[in-house]
Amino acid sequence: MIKKLLVATHNSGKVREFSRMLSAMGFDVAFEIVGLDDLGIDLDVEEAGTTFEENSVLKARAYAAASGVLTLADDSGLVVDALDGAPGVNSARYGGAKLNDEGRVQLLLDNMKGVPGWDRTARFVAVLALAGAELQGPPEIPGVQGGLVTSEGVLEGAIAHQPIGANGFGYDPVFWLASRTKTTAQLTGPEKDAISHRGAALRGLLETLETVSKR
């Protein structure tokens, strides 16, 4: 019987990205991949943690309990060296609730006016947490404790001086990859998945997902 895997977000861009990656890994056969909106869940989990891991764990546990479904939650964001690590865990709330993706990008660029190219280093960080009754033994799954496991991924880059590209979402239009001479918003979906912070974090959960899919 196919199992549901809840991607714990209302962000349609993230749901599409995770669905694409999980499908490419072959998990669309073992799991029906759904988002919070698909299950009609409007619970708002306060991201009270001070780290990406703390917030991803909070969301995974809360949404797994609310849905009764194996849940994959991520907390991810942009860490900019010239801004002392900001926007960091506040990436999705940078500048306040009234700003959309474009507004947050513009605020970031405004806050970095005058910062030269060599000082515009940054990284995308993602921590995924997978939680649910399916992770509890017996037998125990390696790396899983208390029905939960986490994985981190990082993508190094820099902040461009202006938005470039129309793909992706969030800060993708200004996240410059020197090795590709492109922003992440200029990459195709599969190109981005191969190098992204979320892709790296998801690959760290492959063994766990494979084990659960066979239970």
TIRO-2110 file (N, C-alpha, C; in Angstrom, 1 decimal):
// TIRO-2110
0.8, -1.2, 0.0, N, 1, A
0.0, 0.0, 0.0, CA, 1, A
0.9, 1.2, 0.0, C, 1, A
0.6, 2.2, -0.9, N, 2, A
1.4, 3.4, -1.0, CA, 2, A
1.2, 4.3, 0.3, C, 2, A
2.2, 4.8, 0.8, N, 3, A
2.2, 5.6, 2.0, CA, 3, A
2.2, 7.1, 1.6, C, 3, A
1.5, 7.9, 2.4, N, 4, A
1.6, 9.4, 2.3, CA, 4, A
2.9, 9.9, 2.9, C, 4, A
3.5, 10.9, 2.2, N, 5, A
4.6, 11.6, 2.7, CA, 5, A
4.3, 13.1, 2.7, C, 5, A
4.1, 13.7, 3.8, N, 6, A
3.7, 15.1, 3.9, CA, 6, A
4.9, 16.0, 3.8, C, 6, A
5.0, 16.9, 2.9, N, 7, A
6.0, 17.9, 2.8, CA, 7, A
5.4, 19.1, 3.5, C, 7, A
5.9, 19.4, 4.7, N, 8, A
5.2, 20.3, 5.7, CA, 8, A
5.5, 21.8, 5.3, C, 8, A
4.8, 22.3, 4.3, N, 9, A
4.9, 23.7, 3.9, CA, 9, A
3.6, 24.1, 3.1, C, 9, A
3.3, 25.4, 3.2, N, 10, A
2.3, 25.9, 2.4, CA, 10, A
2.9, 26.6, 1.1, C, 10, A
4.2, 26.6, 1.0, N, 11, A
4.9, 27.2, -0.1, CA, 11, A
4.9, 26.2, -1.3, C, 11, A
4.1, 26.6, -2.3, N, 12, A
3.9, 25.7, -3.4, CA, 12, A
5.2, 25.4, -4.2, C, 12, A
6.1, 26.4, -4.1, N, 13, A
7.4, 26.2, -4.8, CA, 13, A
8.2, 25.1, -4.1, C, 13, A
8.2, 25.1, -2.8, N, 14, A
8.9, 24.1, -2.1, CA, 14, A
8.3, 22.7, -2.3, C, 14, A
6.9, 22.6, -2.3, N, 15, A
6.3, 21.4, -2.5, CA, 15, A
6.6, 20.8, -3.9, C, 15, A
6.6, 21.7, -4.9, N, 16, A
7.0, 21.2, -6.3, CA, 16, A
8.5, 20.8, -6.3, C, 16, A
9.4, 21.5, -5.6, N, 17, A
10.8, 21.1, -5.6, CA, 17, A
11.0, 19.8, -5.0, C, 17, A
10.4, 19.6, -3.8, N, 18, A
10.5, 18.3, -3.1, CA, 18, A
9.9, 17.1, -3.9, C, 18, A
8.7, 17.4, -4.5, N, 19, A
8.1, 16.4, -5.3, CA, 19, A
8.9, 16.0, -6.5, C, 19, A
9.5, 17.0, -7.1, N, 20, A
10.4, 16.7, -8.3, CA, 20, A
11.6, 15.9, -7.8, C, 20, A
12.2, 16.2, -6.7, N, 21, A
13.4, 15.5, -6.3, CA, 21, A
13.1, 14.1, -5.8, C, 21, A
12.0, 14.0, -5.1, N, 22, A
11.6, 12.6, -4.6, CA, 22, A
11.2, 11.7, -5.8, C, 22, A
10.6, 12.3, -6.8, N, 23, A
10.2, 11.5, -7.9, CA, 23, A
11.4, 11.1, -8.7, C, 23, A
12.4, 12.0, -8.8, N, 24, A
13.7, 11.6, -9.5, CA, 24, A
14.4, 10.5, -8.8, C, 24, A
14.2, 10.4, -7.5, N, 25, A
14.9, 9.4, -6.7, CA, 25, A
14.0, 8.1, -6.6, C, 25, A
12.9, 8.1, -7.3, N, 26, A
12.1, 6.9, -7.4, CA, 26, A
11.1, 6.8, -6.3, C, 26, A
10.9, 7.7, -5.4, N, 27, A
10.1, 7.6, -4.2, CA, 27, A
8.6, 7.9, -4.5, C, 27, A
8.3, 8.4, -5.7, N, 28, A
6.9, 8.6, -6.1, CA, 28, A
6.2, 7.3, -6.2, C, 28, A
6.9, 6.2, -6.4, N, 29, A
6.3, 4.9, -6.4, CA, 29, A
5.9, 4.4, -5.1, C, 29, A
6.7, 4.7, -4.0, N, 30, A
6.5, 4.3, -2.7, CA, 30, A
5.6, 5.2, -1.9, C, 30, A
5.6, 6.5, -2.2, N, 31, A
4.9, 7.5, -1.4, CA, 31, A
4.0, 8.4, -2.3, C, 31, A
2.9, 8.8, -1.7, N, 32, A
2.1, 9.8, -2.3, CA, 32, A
2.5, 11.1, -1.7, C, 32, A
3.1, 12.0, -2.4, N, 33, A
3.7, 13.2, -1.9, CA, 33, A
2.7, 14.3, -1.8, C, 33, A
2.4, 14.8, -0.6, N, 34, A
1.4, 15.8, -0.4, CA, 34, A
1.9, 17.0, 0.4, C, 34, A
1.3, 18.2, 0.2, N, 35, A
1.6, 19.3, 1.0, CA, 35, A
0.5, 19.6, 2.0, C, 35, A
0.8, 20.6, 2.9, N, 36, A
-0.2, 20.9, 3.9, CA, 36, A
-1.6, 21.3, 3.4, C, 36, A
-1.6, 22.0, 2.3, N, 37, A
-2.8, 22.4, 1.7, CA, 37, A
-3.6, 21.2, 1.1, C, 37, A
-2.9, 20.2, 0.7, N, 38, A
-3.6, 19.0, 0.1, CA, 38, A
-4.4, 18.3, 1.2, C, 38, A
-3.9, 18.4, 2.5, N, 39, A
-4.5, 17.7, 3.6, CA, 39, A
-5.4, 18.7, 4.4, C, 39, A
-5.5, 19.9, 3.9, N, 40, A
-6.4, 20.9, 4.6, CA, 40, A
-5.9, 21.2, 6.0, C, 40, A
-4.5, 21.2, 6.2, N, 41, A
-4.0, 21.5, 7.5, CA, 41, A
-3.6, 23.0, 7.5, C, 41, A
-4.2, 23.7, 8.4, N, 42, A
-3.9, 25.2, 8.5, CA, 42, A
-3.2, 25.5, 9.8, C, 42, A
-2.7, 24.5, 10.5, N, 43, A
-1.9, 24.7, 11.8, CA, 43, A
-0.7, 25.6, 11.5, C, 43, A
-0.5, 26.6, 12.3, N, 44, A
0.7, 27.5, 12.1, CA, 44, A
1.6, 27.2, 13.3, C, 44, A
2.7, 26.6, 12.9, N, 45, A
3.8, 26.2, 13.9, CA, 45, A
4.7, 27.4, 14.1, C, 45, A
4.9, 27.9, 15.2, N, 46, A
5.8, 29.0, 15.5, CA, 46, A
7.2, 28.5, 15.4, C, 46, A
8.0, 29.2, 14.5, N, 47, A
9.4, 28.9, 14.4, CA, 47, A
10.2, 29.6, 15.4, C, 47, A
10.1, 29.1, 16.6, N, 48, A
10.7, 29.7, 17.8, CA, 48, A
12.2, 29.4, 18.0, C, 48, A
12.7, 28.5, 17.2, N, 49, A
14.1, 28.0, 17.4, CA, 49, A
15.1, 29.1, 16.9, C, 49, A
16.3, 29.0, 17.3, N, 50, A
17.4, 29.9, 16.9, CA, 50, A
18.3, 29.3, 15.9, C, 50, A
18.0, 28.0, 15.5, N, 51, A
18.8, 27.4, 14.4, CA, 51, A
17.9, 26.7, 13.4, C, 51, A
18.4, 26.5, 12.3, N, 52, A
17.6, 25.8, 11.2, CA, 52, A
17.1, 24.4, 11.8, C, 52, A
18.0, 23.7, 12.5, N, 53, A
17.7, 22.4, 12.9, CA, 53, A
16.5, 22.4, 14.0, C, 53, A
16.6, 23.4, 14.9, N, 54, A
15.6, 23.5, 15.9, CA, 54, A
14.2, 23.7, 15.2, C, 54, A
14.2, 24.6, 14.3, N, 55, A
12.9, 24.9, 13.6, CA, 55, A
12.4, 23.8, 12.8, C, 55, A
13.3, 23.1, 12.1, N, 56, A
12.8, 21.9, 11.3, CA, 56, A
12.2, 20.8, 12.1, C, 56, A
12.8, 20.6, 13.3, N, 57, A
12.4, 19.6, 14.2, CA, 57, A
11.0, 20.0, 14.8, C, 57, A
10.9, 21.2, 15.2, N, 58, A
9.6, 21.7, 15.7, CA, 58, A
8.5, 21.5, 14.7, C, 58, A
8.7, 21.8, 13.4, N, 59, A
7.7, 21.7, 12.4, CA, 59, A
7.4, 20.2, 12.1, C, 59, A
8.4, 19.4, 12.0, N, 60, A
8.2, 18.0, 11.7, CA, 60, A
7.4, 17.3, 12.8, C, 60, A
7.7, 17.5, 14.0, N, 61, A
7.0, 16.8, 15.1, CA, 61, A
5.6, 17.3, 15.1, C, 61, A
5.4, 18.6, 15.0, N, 62, A
4.0, 19.2, 15.1, CA, 62, A
3.1, 18.7, 14.0, C, 62, A
3.6, 18.8, 12.8, N, 63, A
2.8, 18.4, 11.6, CA, 63, A
2.6, 16.9, 11.5, C, 63, A
3.5, 16.1, 12.0, N, 64, A
3.4, 14.7, 12.0, CA, 64, A
2.3, 14.3, 13.0, C, 64, A
2.3, 15.0, 14.2, N, 65, A
1.2, 14.8, 15.2, CA, 65, A
-0.1, 15.2, 14.7, C, 65, A
-0.2, 16.3, 14.0, N, 66, A
-1.5, 16.9, 13.5, CA, 66, A
-2.0, 16.0, 12.3, C, 66, A
-1.2, 15.5, 11.5, N, 67, A
-1.6, 14.8, 10.3, CA, 67, A
-1.7, 13.3, 10.5, C, 67, A
-0.9, 12.7, 11.4, N, 68, A
-0.8, 11.3, 11.5, CA, 68, A
-0.1, 10.6, 10.3, C, 68, A
0.7, 11.5, 9.6, N, 69, A
1.3, 11.1, 8.4, CA, 69, A
2.8, 11.3, 8.5, C, 69, A
3.6, 10.4, 7.9, N, 70, A
5.1, 10.6, 7.8, CA, 70, A
5.3, 12.0, 7.3, C, 70, A
6.1, 12.8, 8.0, N, 71, A
6.3, 14.2, 7.6, CA, 71, A
7.7, 14.6, 7.4, C, 71, A
7.9, 15.3, 6.3, N, 72, A
9.2, 15.9, 6.0, CA, 72, A
9.1, 17.4, 6.1, C, 72, A
9.9, 18.0, 7.1, N, 73, A
9.8, 19.4, 7.3, CA, 73, A
11.2, 20.0, 7.0, C, 73, A
11.3, 21.2, 6.5, N, 74, A
12.6, 21.8, 6.3, CA, 74, A
12.6, 23.2, 6.9, C, 74, A
13.7, 23.6, 7.4, N, 75, A
13.9, 25.0, 7.7, CA, 75, A
15.2, 25.3, 6.9, C, 75, A
15.1, 26.3, 6.1, N, 76, A
16.2, 26.7, 5.2, CA, 76, A
16.2, 28.2, 5.1, C, 76, A
17.4, 28.7, 4.7, N, 77, A
17.5, 30.1, 4.5, CA, 77, A
18.8, 30.5, 3.9, C, 77, A
19.0, 31.8, 3.8, N, 78, A
20.2, 32.4, 3.2, CA, 78, A
21.0, 33.0, 4.3, C, 78, A
22.3, 32.7, 4.4, N, 79, A
23.2, 33.2, 5.3, CA, 79, A
24.3, 34.1, 4.6, C, 79, A
24.3, 35.4, 4.9, N, 80, A
25.1, 36.3, 4.2, CA, 80, A
26.2, 36.8, 5.1, C, 80, A
27.5, 36.6, 4.7, N, 81, A
28.6, 37.0, 5.6, CA, 81, A
28.6, 38.5, 5.9, C, 81, A
28.4, 39.3, 4.9, N, 82, A
28.5, 40.7, 5.1, CA, 82, A
27.4, 41.3, 6.0, C, 82, A
26.3, 40.5, 6.2, N, 83, A
25.2, 40.9, 7.1, CA, 83, A
25.3, 40.1, 8.4, C, 83, A
26.4, 39.6, 8.8, N, 84, A
26.6, 38.9, 10.0, CA, 84, A
25.7, 37.7, 10.1, C, 84, A
25.5, 37.0, 9.0, N, 85, A
24.6, 35.8, 9.0, CA, 85, A
23.2, 36.0, 8.6, C, 85, A
22.7, 37.3, 8.6, N, 86, A
21.3, 37.5, 8.2, CA, 86, A
21.1, 37.2, 6.7, C, 86, A
19.9, 37.0, 6.3, N, 87, A
18.7, 36.9, 7.1, CA, 87, A
18.6, 35.6, 7.9, C, 87, A
19.3, 34.6, 7.6, N, 88, A
19.4, 33.4, 8.4, CA, 88, A
18.1, 32.7, 8.6, C, 88, A
17.8, 32.3, 9.9, N, 89, A
16.5, 31.6, 10.2, CA, 89, A
15.3, 32.5, 9.9, C, 89, A
15.5, 33.8, 9.7, N, 90, A
14.4, 34.7, 9.4, CA, 90, A
14.2, 35.0, 7.9, C, 90, A
14.9, 34.1, 7.1, N, 91, A
14.9, 34.4, 5.7, CA, 91, A
13.5, 34.6, 5.1, C, 91, A
12.5, 33.7, 5.5, N, 92, A
11.2, 33.8, 5.0, CA, 92, A
10.4, 34.9, 5.5, C, 92, A
10.9, 35.6, 6.6, N, 93, A
10.2, 36.7, 7.3, CA, 93, A
11.0, 38.0, 7.2, C, 93, A
12.0, 38.0, 6.4, N, 94, A
13.0, 39.1, 6.3, CA, 94, A
12.2, 40.4, 5.9, C, 94, A
12.3, 41.4, 6.8, N, 95, A
11.6, 42.6, 6.5, CA, 95, A
10.1, 42.7, 6.9, C, 95, A
9.6, 41.6, 7.4, N, 96, A
8.2, 41.6, 7.9, CA, 96, A
7.3, 40.9, 7.0, C, 96, A
6.1, 40.6, 7.6, N, 97, A
5.1, 39.8, 6.9, CA, 97, A
4.6, 40.4, 5.6, C, 97, A
4.7, 41.8, 5.5, N, 98, A
4.1, 42.4, 4.3, CA, 98, A
4.9, 42.3, 3.0, C, 98, A
6.1, 41.8, 3.1, N, 99, A
7.0, 41.7, 1.9, CA, 99, A
6.8, 40.3, 1.3, C, 99, A
6.8, 40.2, 0.0, N, 100, A
6.8, 39.0, -0.8, CA, 100, A
8.2, 38.7, -1.2, C, 100, A
8.4, 37.6, -2.0, N, 101, A
9.8, 37.2, -2.4, CA, 101, A
10.5, 38.4, -3.0, C, 101, A
9.9, 39.1, -3.9, N, 102, A
10.5, 40.2, -4.6, CA, 102, A
10.9, 41.3, -3.6, C, 102, A
10.1, 41.6, -2.7, N, 103, A
10.3, 42.6, -1.7, CA, 103, A
11.5, 42.2, -0.8, C, 103, A
11.6, 40.9, -0.4, N, 104, A
12.7, 40.5, 0.4, CA, 104, A
14.0, 40.6, -0.3, C, 104, A
14.0, 40.2, -1.6, N, 105, A
15.2, 40.3, -2.5, CA, 105, A
15.7, 41.7, -2.5, C, 105, A
14.7, 42.6, -2.8, N, 106, A
15.1, 44.0, -2.9, CA, 106, A
15.6, 44.6, -1.6, C, 106, A
15.1, 44.2, -0.5, N, 107, A
15.6, 44.6, 0.9, CA, 107, A
17.0, 44.1, 1.0, C, 107, A
17.2, 42.9, 0.7, N, 108, A
18.6, 42.3, 0.8, CA, 108, A
19.6, 43.1, 0.0, C, 108, A
19.2, 43.4, -1.3, N, 109, A
20.1, 44.2, -2.1, CA, 109, A
20.3, 45.6, -1.6, C, 109, A
19.3, 46.2, -1.0, N, 110, A
19.4, 47.5, -0.4, CA, 110, A
20.4, 47.5, 0.7, C, 110, A
20.3, 46.5, 1.5, N, 111, A
21.1, 46.3, 2.7, CA, 111, A
22.6, 46.0, 2.4, C, 111, A
22.8, 45.7, 1.1, N, 112, A
24.2, 45.3, 0.7, CA, 112, A
24.8, 46.3, -0.3, C, 112, A
24.1, 47.5, -0.4, N, 113, A
24.7, 48.5, -1.3, CA, 113, A
26.0, 48.9, -0.8, C, 113, A
27.0, 49.0, -1.8, N, 114, A
28.3, 49.4, -1.4, CA, 114, A
29.2, 48.2, -1.0, C, 114, A
28.7, 47.0, -0.9, N, 115, A
29.5, 45.8, -0.5, CA, 115, A
30.1, 45.3, -1.8, C, 115, A
31.4, 45.3, -2.0, N, 116, A
32.0, 44.8, -3.2, CA, 116, A
31.8, 43.3, -3.4, C, 116, A
32.0, 42.9, -4.7, N, 117, A
31.8, 41.5, -5.0, CA, 117, A
32.5, 40.5, -4.2, C, 117, A
33.8, 40.8, -3.8, N, 118, A
34.6, 39.8, -3.1, CA, 118, A
34.1, 39.6, -1.6, C, 118, A
33.3, 40.6, -1.2, N, 119, A
32.7, 40.5, 0.2, CA, 119, A
31.3, 40.1, 0.2, C, 119, A
30.7, 39.6, -0.9, N, 120, A
29.3, 39.3, -1.0, CA, 120, A
29.1, 37.8, -0.9, C, 120, A
30.0, 37.0, -0.2, N, 121, A
29.9, 35.6, 0.0, CA, 121, A
28.6, 35.3, 0.8, C, 121, A
28.0, 34.1, 0.4, N, 122, A
26.8, 33.7, 1.1, CA, 122, A
26.6, 32.2, 0.9, C, 122, A
25.7, 31.7, 1.6, N, 123, A
25.4, 30.2, 1.5, CA, 123, A
23.9, 30.0, 1.8, C, 123, A
23.3, 29.1, 1.0, N, 124, A
22.0, 28.5, 1.4, CA, 124, A
22.2, 27.4, 2.3, C, 124, A
21.4, 27.3, 3.4, N, 125, A
21.5, 26.2, 4.3, CA, 125, A
20.1, 25.6, 4.5, C, 125, A
20.0, 24.3, 4.5, N, 126, A
18.8, 23.6, 4.7, CA, 126, A
19.0, 22.4, 5.7, C, 126, A
18.1, 22.3, 6.6, N, 127, A
18.0, 21.2, 7.5, CA, 127, A
16.7, 20.6, 7.4, C, 127, A
16.6, 19.3, 7.0, N, 128, A
15.4, 18.5, 6.9, CA, 128, A
15.2, 17.7, 8.1, C, 128, A
14.0, 17.6, 8.6, N, 129, A
13.6, 16.7, 9.7, CA, 129, A
12.5, 15.8, 9.2, C, 129, A
12.7, 14.5, 9.4, N, 130, A
11.7, 13.5, 9.0, CA, 130, A
11.1, 12.9, 10.3, C, 130, A
9.8, 12.9, 10.5, N, 131, A
9.2, 12.4, 11.7, CA, 131, A
7.9, 11.7, 11.4, C, 131, A
7.6, 10.7, 12.3, N, 132, A
6.4, 10.0, 12.2, CA, 132, A
6.5, 8.6, 12.8, C, 132, A
5.3, 8.0, 13.0, N, 133, A
5.3, 6.7, 13.7, CA, 133, A
6.0, 5.6, 12.9, C, 133, A
6.1, 5.8, 11.6, N, 134, A
6.7, 4.8, 10.7, CA, 134, A
8.2, 4.7, 11.0, C, 134, A
8.8, 5.7, 11.7, N, 135, A
10.2, 5.7, 12.0, CA, 135, A
10.6, 5.0, 13.3, C, 135, A
9.5, 4.6, 14.0, N, 136, A
9.8, 3.9, 15.3, CA, 136, A
9.8, 2.4, 15.2, C, 136, A
10.7, 1.8, 15.9, N, 137, A
10.9, 0.4, 15.8, CA, 137, A
9.9, -0.4, 16.6, C, 137, A
10.1, -1.7, 16.7, N, 138, A
11.3, -2.4, 16.2, CA, 138, A
11.0, -2.8, 14.7, C, 138, A
12.1, -3.1, 14.0, N, 139, A
13.5, -2.9, 14.4, CA, 139, A
13.9, -1.4, 14.3, C, 139, A
14.9, -1.0, 15.0, N, 140, A
15.3, 0.4, 15.0, CA, 140, A
16.0, 0.7, 13.6, C, 140, A
15.7, 2.0, 13.2, N, 141, A
16.4, 2.4, 11.9, CA, 141, A
17.6, 3.2, 12.3, C, 141, A
18.8, 2.9, 11.7, N, 142, A
20.0, 3.6, 12.0, CA, 142, A
19.9, 5.1, 11.9, C, 142, A
20.3, 5.8, 12.9, N, 143, A
20.3, 7.3, 12.8, CA, 143, A
19.0, 7.9, 13.3, C, 143, A
18.0, 7.1, 13.5, N, 144, A
16.7, 7.6, 14.0, CA, 144, A
16.6, 7.5, 15.5, C, 144, A
16.2, 8.6, 16.1, N, 145, A
16.0, 8.7, 17.6, CA, 145, A
14.7, 9.3, 17.9, C, 145, A
13.9, 8.6, 18.7, N, 146, A
12.6, 9.2, 19.1, CA, 146, A
11.7, 9.4, 17.9, C, 146, A
11.8, 8.6, 16.9, N, 147, A
10.9, 8.8, 15.7, CA, 147, A
11.2, 9.9, 14.9, C, 147, A
12.5, 10.4, 14.9, N, 148, A
12.9, 11.5, 14.1, CA, 148, A
14.4, 11.4, 13.7, C, 148, A
14.6, 11.9, 12.5, N, 149, A
16.0, 12.0, 11.9, CA, 149, A
16.2, 13.3, 11.2, C, 149, A
17.4, 13.9, 11.2, N, 150, A
17.6, 15.2, 10.5, CA, 150, A
18.8, 15.0, 9.6, C, 150, A
18.9, 15.9, 8.6, N, 151, A
20.0, 16.0, 7.6, CA, 151, A
20.2, 17.4, 7.2, C, 151, A
21.4, 17.8, 7.0, N, 152, A
21.8, 19.2, 6.6, CA, 152, A
22.4, 19.2, 5.2, C, 152, A
22.1, 20.3, 4.5, N, 153, A
22.8, 20.5, 3.2, CA, 153, A
23.1, 22.0, 3.1, C, 153, A
24.3, 22.3, 2.4, N, 154, A
24.8, 23.6, 2.2, CA, 154, A
25.2, 23.9, 0.8, C, 154, A
24.8, 25.0, 0.3, N, 155, A
25.3, 25.4, -1.1, CA, 155, A
26.0, 26.8, -1.0, C, 155, A
27.3, 26.9, -1.3, N, 156, A
28.0, 28.1, -1.2, CA, 156, A
27.9, 28.9, -2.5, C, 156, A
27.8, 30.2, -2.3, N, 157, A
27.7, 31.1, -3.4, CA, 157, A
28.0, 32.6, -3.0, C, 157, A
27.4, 33.5, -3.7, N, 158, A
27.5, 34.9, -3.4, CA, 158, A
26.2, 35.7, -3.8, C, 158, A
26.1, 36.9, -3.4, N, 159, A
24.9, 37.7, -3.7, CA, 159, A
25.2, 38.6, -4.9, C, 159, A
24.4, 38.4, -6.0, N, 160, A
24.6, 39.2, -7.2, CA, 160, A
24.1, 40.6, -6.9, C, 160, A
24.5, 41.6, -7.8, N, 161, A
24.1, 43.0, -7.6, CA, 161, A
22.7, 43.3, -8.0, C, 161, A
22.1, 42.4, -8.8, N, 162, A
20.7, 42.5, -9.2, CA, 162, A
20.1, 41.2, -9.5, C, 162, A
18.8, 41.1, -9.5, N, 163, A
18.1, 39.8, -9.8, CA, 163, A
18.4, 39.4, -11.3, C, 163, A
18.7, 38.1, -11.4, N, 164, A
18.9, 37.5, -12.8, CA, 164, A
18.2, 36.1, -12.8, C, 164, A
17.4, 35.9, -13.8, N, 165, A
16.7, 34.6, -14.0, CA, 165, A
15.3, 34.6, -13.5, C, 165, A
14.5, 33.7, -14.0, N, 166, A
13.1, 33.6, -13.7, CA, 166, A
12.6, 32.3, -13.1, C, 166, A
13.6, 31.4, -12.9, N, 167, A
13.2, 30.1, -12.3, CA, 167, A
13.3, 30.1, -10.8, C, 167, A
12.9, 29.1, -10.1, N, 168, A
13.1, 29.0, -8.7, CA, 168, A
12.1, 29.9, -7.9, C, 168, A
12.5, 30.2, -6.7, N, 169, A
11.7, 31.1, -5.8, CA, 169, A
12.6, 31.7, -4.8, C, 169, A
12.1, 32.5, -3.9, N, 170, A
12.8, 33.1, -2.8, CA, 170, A
14.0, 33.9, -3.3, C, 170, A
15.2, 33.6, -2.8, N, 171, A
16.4, 34.4, -3.1, CA, 171, A
17.1, 33.9, -4.3, C, 171, A
16.6, 32.9, -5.0, N, 172, A
17.3, 32.3, -6.2, CA, 172, A
17.8, 33.4, -7.2, C, 172, A
17.0, 34.4, -7.5, N, 173, A
17.4, 35.3, -8.5, CA, 173, A
18.7, 36.1, -8.2, C, 173, A
19.1, 36.2, -6.9, N, 174, A
20.3, 36.9, -6.6, CA, 174, A
21.4, 36.0, -6.0, C, 174, A
21.2, 34.7, -6.0, N, 175, A
22.2, 33.8, -5.5, CA, 175, A
23.1, 33.3, -6.6, C, 175, A
24.3, 33.9, -6.6, N, 176, A
25.3, 33.7, -7.8, CA, 176, A
26.2, 32.5, -7.5, C, 176, A
26.3, 31.6, -8.5, N, 177, A
27.1, 30.5, -8.5, CA, 177, A
28.3, 30.7, -9.4, C, 177, A
29.5, 31.0, -8.9, N, 178, A
30.6, 31.3, -9.7, CA, 178, A
31.0, 30.1, -10.6, C, 178, A
30.8, 28.9, -10.1, N, 179, A
31.2, 27.7, -10.9, CA, 179, A
30.3, 27.5, -12.1, C, 179, A
29.1, 28.1, -12.1, N, 180, A
28.1, 28.0, -13.2, CA, 180, A
28.0, 29.3, -14.0, C, 180, A
28.5, 30.4, -13.4, N, 181, A
28.3, 31.7, -14.0, CA, 181, A
26.8, 32.0, -14.2, C, 181, A
26.1, 31.6, -13.2, N, 182, A
24.6, 31.8, -13.3, CA, 182, A
24.1, 31.9, -11.8, C, 182, A
22.9, 32.5, -11.7, N, 183, A
22.2, 32.4, -10.4, CA, 183, A
21.4, 31.1, -10.4, C, 183, A
21.0, 30.8, -9.2, N, 184, A
20.2, 29.5, -9.1, CA, 184, A
18.8, 29.7, -9.8, C, 184, A
18.4, 31.0, -10.1, N, 185, A
17.2, 31.2, -10.8, CA, 185, A
17.3, 31.0, -12.3, C, 185, A
18.6, 30.8, -12.8, N, 186, A
18.8, 30.5, -14.2, CA, 186, A
19.0, 29.0, -14.4, C, 186, A
19.0, 28.2, -13.4, N, 187, A
19.1, 26.8, -13.6, CA, 187, A
17.8, 26.1, -13.8, C, 187, A
17.8, 25.0, -14.6, N, 188, A
16.6, 24.2, -14.7, CA, 188, A
16.3, 23.5, -13.4, C, 188, A
15.2, 23.0, -13.2, N, 189, A
14.8, 22.3, -12.0, CA, 189, A
15.8, 21.1, -11.7, C, 189, A
16.1, 20.2, -12.6, N, 190, A
17.0, 19.2, -12.4, CA, 190, A
18.5, 19.7, -12.1, C, 190, A
18.9, 20.7, -12.8, N, 191, A
20.2, 21.3, -12.5, CA, 191, A
20.3, 21.8, -11.1, C, 191, A
19.3, 22.5, -10.7, N, 192, A
19.3, 23.0, -9.3, CA, 192, A
19.2, 21.8, -8.3, C, 192, A
18.4, 20.8, -8.5, N, 193, A
18.3, 19.7, -7.6, CA, 193, A
19.6, 19.0, -7.3, C, 193, A
20.5, 19.0, -8.4, N, 194, A
21.7, 18.2, -8.3, CA, 194, A
22.7, 18.9, -7.4, C, 194, A
22.6, 20.2, -7.1, N, 195, A
23.6, 20.9, -6.3, CA, 195, A
23.0, 21.7, -5.1, C, 195, A
21.6, 21.7, -5.1, N, 196, A
21.0, 22.6, -4.0, CA, 196, A
21.2, 22.1, -2.6, C, 196, A
21.0, 23.0, -1.7, N, 197, A
21.1, 22.7, -0.3, CA, 197, A
20.0, 21.7, 0.1, C, 197, A
18.8, 21.9, -0.4, N, 198, A
17.7, 20.9, -0.1, CA, 198, A
18.0, 19.6, -0.7, C, 198, A
18.5, 19.6, -1.9, N, 199, A
18.9, 18.3, -2.6, CA, 199, A
19.9, 17.5, -1.8, C, 199, A
20.9, 18.2, -1.3, N, 200, A
22.0, 17.6, -0.5, CA, 200, A
21.4, 17.0, 0.8, C, 200, A
20.5, 17.8, 1.5, N, 201, A
19.9, 17.3, 2.7, CA, 201, A
19.0, 16.1, 2.5, C, 201, A
18.3, 16.2, 1.4, N, 202, A
17.4, 15.1, 1.1, CA, 202, A
18.1, 13.8, 0.8, C, 202, A
19.3, 13.9, 0.1, N, 203, A
20.1, 12.7, -0.2, CA, 203, A
20.6, 12.1, 1.1, C, 203, A
20.8, 12.9, 2.1, N, 204, A
21.2, 12.4, 3.4, CA, 204, A
20.1, 11.6, 4.1, C, 204, A
18.9, 11.6, 3.6, N, 205, A
17.8, 10.9, 4.2, CA, 205, A
17.4, 9.7, 3.3, C, 205, A
18.2, 9.4, 2.2, N, 206, A
17.8, 8.3, 1.3, CA, 206, A
17.7, 7.0, 2.0, C, 206, A
18.7, 6.6, 2.8, N, 207, A
18.6, 5.3, 3.4, CA, 207, A
17.4, 5.2, 4.3, C, 207, A
17.1, 6.2, 5.1, N, 208, A
15.9, 6.2, 5.9, CA, 208, A
14.6, 6.0, 5.1, C, 208, A
14.5, 6.8, 4.1, N, 209, A
13.3, 6.8, 3.2, CA, 209, A
13.1, 5.4, 2.6, C, 209, A
14.3, 4.8, 2.1, N, 210, A
14.2, 3.5, 1.5, CA, 210, A
13.7, 2.5, 2.5, C, 210, A
14.3, 2.5, 3.8, N, 211, A
13.9, 1.6, 4.8, CA, 211, A
12.4, 1.7, 5.1, C, 211, A
11.9, 2.9, 5.3, N, 212, A
10.5, 3.2, 5.6, CA, 212, A
9.6, 2.7, 4.4, C, 212, A
10.0, 2.9, 3.2, N, 213, A
9.2, 2.6, 2.1, CA, 213, A
9.0, 1.0, 2.0, C, 213, A
9.8, 0.3, 2.6, N, 214, A
9.7, -1.2, 2.5, CA, 214, A
9.0, -1.8, 3.7, C, 214, A
8.7, -1.0, 4.7, N, 215, A
8.0, -1.5, 5.9, CA, 215, A
6.6, -1.8, 5.6, C, 215, A
END
